[in-house]
Amino acid sequence: QVQLVESGGGLVQAGMSLRLSCVVSGTIRLINTMGWYRQAPGKQRELVAHITSGGRTTYADSVKGRFTISRDNPKDTVYLQMNSLNPEDTAVYYCNVNSWVGAVYWGQGTQVTVSS
């Protein structure tokens, strides 16, 4: 059974940094994109960043220049380095993995809370 195991969330003050990690537990054949979404209370889930198997990255405008996504393909792991955090970044962050054959996987979510 495949699971996406997230870690690295927590409570920080504005201006500080966090690094999220997501490891694939089990086997996903033909991984394509790996990414992070977030959902704040009362809001829809939104894309934060994703990275293709070839290393191409996409970021939400609100995090450009502050967040960096990366992946370690041999370890089936994706990271999200979050710098200069602000209270608007407070949300549950979800790891997402898509395969070339159309399978979609989600992590259980990790809470990020930024205090002002």
C-alpha positions as CSV (number, residue, x, y, z in Angstrom):
1,Q,0.0,0.0,0.0
2,V,1.3,3.4,-1.0
3,Q,1.5,6.2,1.5
4,L,3.0,9.7,1.3
5,V,4.6,10.5,4.6
6,E,5.0,14.2,5.3
7,S,7.0,15.9,8.0
8,G,8.5,19.3,8.9
9,G,5.4,21.3,9.7
10,G,5.1,23.3,12.9
11,L,4.6,26.7,14.5
12,V,7.0,29.5,13.7
13,Q,7.1,33.3,13.9
14,A,6.8,35.5,10.8
15,G,10.1,35.7,8.9
16,M,11.3,32.3,9.9
17,S,11.8,29.2,7.8
18,L,10.5,25.6,7.6
19,R,11.4,22.7,5.4
20,L,8.7,20.2,4.5
21,S,9.5,16.7,3.4
22,C,7.4,14.0,1.8
23,V,8.6,10.4,1.3
24,V,6.8,7.8,-0.7
25,S,6.3,4.7,1.3
26,G,5.7,1.8,-1.0
27,T,6.1,1.8,-4.7
28,I,4.6,4.2,-7.3
29,R,5.5,3.3,-10.8
30,L,6.4,6.0,-13.3
31,I,6.3,9.1,-11.0
32,N,5.7,12.2,-12.9
33,T,5.0,15.4,-10.9
34,M,5.5,15.8,-7.2
35,G,4.2,18.8,-5.4
36,W,2.7,20.6,-2.5
37,Y,-0.8,22.1,-2.0
38,R,-2.2,23.9,0.9
39,Q,-5.6,24.6,2.4
40,A,-6.3,27.4,4.9
41,P,-9.4,27.4,7.0
42,G,-12.4,28.4,4.9
43,K,-10.5,28.4,1.7
44,Q,-10.1,25.9,-1.2
45,R,-7.0,23.8,-1.6
46,E,-4.5,25.5,-3.8
47,L,-1.3,24.6,-5.5
48,V,1.9,25.9,-3.8
49,A,4.5,24.3,-6.1
50,H,5.2,21.3,-8.1
51,I,8.1,19.8,-9.9
52,T,8.2,17.4,-12.9
53,S,10.3,14.4,-13.3
54,G,12.6,16.5,-15.5
55,G,13.0,19.1,-12.8
56,R,10.7,21.8,-14.2
57,T,9.1,23.8,-11.4
58,T,5.9,25.8,-11.0
59,Y,5.1,28.1,-8.1
60,A,2.1,30.0,-6.9
61,D,2.6,33.7,-7.3
62,S,2.2,34.2,-3.6
63,V,5.3,32.1,-2.8
64,K,7.6,32.9,-5.7
65,G,11.0,34.0,-4.4
66,R,10.4,32.6,-0.9
67,F,9.7,28.9,-1.4
68,T,11.8,26.3,-3.2
69,I,10.7,22.9,-4.3
70,S,13.1,20.1,-4.9
71,R,13.0,16.3,-5.3
72,D,15.3,13.4,-4.8
73,N,14.2,10.8,-7.4
74,P,16.2,7.8,-6.1
75,K,14.6,8.4,-2.6
76,D,11.1,9.2,-4.0
77,T,11.2,12.3,-1.8
78,V,10.0,15.9,-2.4
79,Y,11.0,18.9,-0.3
80,L,9.6,22.4,0.2
81,Q,11.9,24.9,1.6
82,M,9.8,27.8,2.9
83,N,11.6,31.1,3.8
84,S,10.3,34.4,4.9
85,L,7.1,32.9,6.2
86,N,4.2,35.2,6.9
87,P,0.8,34.5,8.6
88,E,-0.9,34.2,5.2
89,D,1.1,31.0,4.7
90,T,-0.7,29.4,7.6
91,A,-2.5,26.3,6.3
92,V,-2.4,22.5,6.1
93,Y,0.1,21.5,3.5
94,Y,-0.5,18.4,1.5
95,C,2.0,16.4,-0.6
96,N,0.8,15.3,-4.0
97,V,2.3,12.7,-6.4
98,N,1.0,12.0,-9.9
99,S,2.1,9.1,-12.1
100,W,2.4,8.9,-15.8
101,V,-0.4,6.4,-15.9
102,G,-2.9,8.7,-14.2
103,A,-2.7,7.6,-10.6
104,V,-2.9,10.4,-8.0
105,Y,-1.7,10.2,-4.4
106,W,-2.2,12.6,-1.5
107,G,-0.5,12.8,1.9
108,Q,-2.4,13.2,5.1
109,G,-1.3,16.8,5.5
110,T,1.0,18.7,7.9
111,Q,0.0,21.9,9.7
112,V,2.1,25.0,9.2
113,T,1.2,27.9,11.5
114,V,2.9,31.3,11.3
115,S,2.4,33.8,14.0
116,S,2.8,37.5,13.6
